[in-house]
Amino acid sequence: MGAGWSLARDLESMTLLDVYEAVEPGPLFALHRATPDPGCVVGHGIQPAMQRIYDGVEEALRRELARVTLEDVLQDVLAAPR
């Protein structure tokens, strides 16, 4: 016995964003690691175009994760029909 995790805060004060940032710091989405060909019609502008999209998606996802507490998740788990 004695294995597992112990939380330092109450479930009501911890969000899914807190958990994500503790486990996986950094952006939720990242651009492709390879640099596109700047001579290509698409390659020269794809990263700035996609970065704007990824930034919007990241902001929305972080907002949603920050809205949900671990208490919310626990209540949903306990309410699930068996």
C-alpha positions as CSV (number, residue, x, y, z in Angstrom):
1,M,0.0,0.0,0.0
2,G,1.0,3.7,0.0
3,A,1.5,3.9,-3.8
4,G,-0.3,6.5,-6.0
5,W,-0.7,10.2,-6.0
6,S,-1.5,12.7,-3.4
7,L,-3.0,16.1,-4.3
8,A,-1.6,19.2,-2.7
9,R,-4.9,21.2,-3.2
10,D,-8.6,20.6,-3.0
11,L,-10.3,19.2,-6.1
12,E,-12.4,22.3,-6.4
13,S,-9.3,24.5,-6.8
14,M,-7.5,22.4,-9.4
15,T,-8.5,22.7,-13.1
16,L,-7.7,20.5,-16.0
17,L,-5.4,23.2,-17.2
18,D,-3.5,23.0,-13.9
19,V,-3.1,19.2,-14.5
20,Y,-2.0,19.6,-18.1
21,E,0.6,22.2,-17.3
22,A,2.0,20.1,-14.4
23,V,2.3,17.0,-16.7
24,E,3.0,18.5,-20.1
25,P,4.3,22.1,-20.0
26,G,4.4,24.0,-23.2
27,P,2.1,24.6,-26.1
28,L,-0.8,22.2,-26.7
29,F,-0.3,22.4,-30.4
30,A,3.0,22.9,-32.2
31,L,3.9,23.6,-35.8
32,H,5.7,20.9,-37.8
33,R,9.3,20.5,-36.8
34,A,10.6,20.7,-40.4
35,T,11.0,24.2,-42.0
36,P,8.9,24.5,-45.1
37,D,10.6,25.5,-48.4
38,P,10.6,29.3,-48.5
39,G,10.7,29.1,-52.3
40,C,7.4,27.3,-52.5
41,V,4.3,29.3,-53.0
42,V,2.6,27.7,-50.0
43,G,5.8,27.0,-48.0
44,H,6.8,30.6,-47.6
45,G,3.5,31.6,-45.8
46,I,2.2,28.4,-44.3
47,Q,3.8,28.8,-40.8
48,P,2.4,32.3,-40.1
49,A,-1.0,31.3,-41.4
50,M,-1.1,28.1,-39.3
51,Q,0.4,29.8,-36.3
52,R,-2.6,32.2,-36.1
53,I,-5.0,29.2,-36.3
54,Y,-3.0,27.2,-33.7
55,D,-2.9,30.3,-31.4
56,G,-6.7,30.6,-31.6
57,V,-7.2,26.9,-31.0
58,E,-4.8,26.9,-28.1
59,E,-6.5,29.9,-26.5
60,A,-9.9,28.2,-26.8
61,L,-8.7,24.9,-25.4
62,R,-6.8,26.5,-22.5
63,R,-10.0,28.5,-21.6
64,E,-12.1,25.3,-21.6
65,L,-9.5,23.3,-19.6
66,A,-9.4,26.2,-17.0
67,R,-13.2,26.1,-16.7
68,V,-13.3,22.5,-15.6
69,T,-12.2,21.5,-12.1
70,L,-11.2,18.1,-10.9
71,E,-14.3,18.2,-8.7
72,D,-16.4,18.6,-11.9
73,V,-14.7,15.6,-13.5
74,L,-15.2,13.5,-10.3
75,Q,-18.9,14.4,-10.2
76,D,-19.3,13.3,-13.8
77,V,-17.5,10.1,-13.2
78,L,-19.6,9.3,-10.2
79,A,-22.8,10.1,-12.0
80,A,-22.0,7.9,-15.0
81,P,-24.6,5.0,-15.3
82,R,-23.2,1.6,-14.6
